[in-house]
Amino acid sequence: MGIVGGNFTRHALTQMAKRRINKELVKYVIKNGRTSRGNGNTTVFTGNGIRVIVDNESGNVITVTRG
């Protein structure tokens, strides 16, 4: 796996803008949040009221949601 959270997909950036979540918060959750296995080849990071889904193969942030 590459650098986790190194790149953001267009979808992730759109979701972050809609929810007013900045890249620094996403990177903080990836580094310090709770991890769980996602669907397929993904990892889910949760913390600070957000959920970040990262593709395990590329390390890209796929999407970001609240809750």
Number of C-alpha atoms within 10 A of each C-alpha: 9 12 10 18 23 12 16 18 14 12 13 20 19 14 17 19 13 10 13 9 16 11 14 9 13 23 17 14 21 23 14 13 18 12 17 12 12 14 10 8 11 19 20 21 24 22 19 13 9 17 21 23 25 27 21 19 11 17 19 21 27 20 20 25 16 14 9
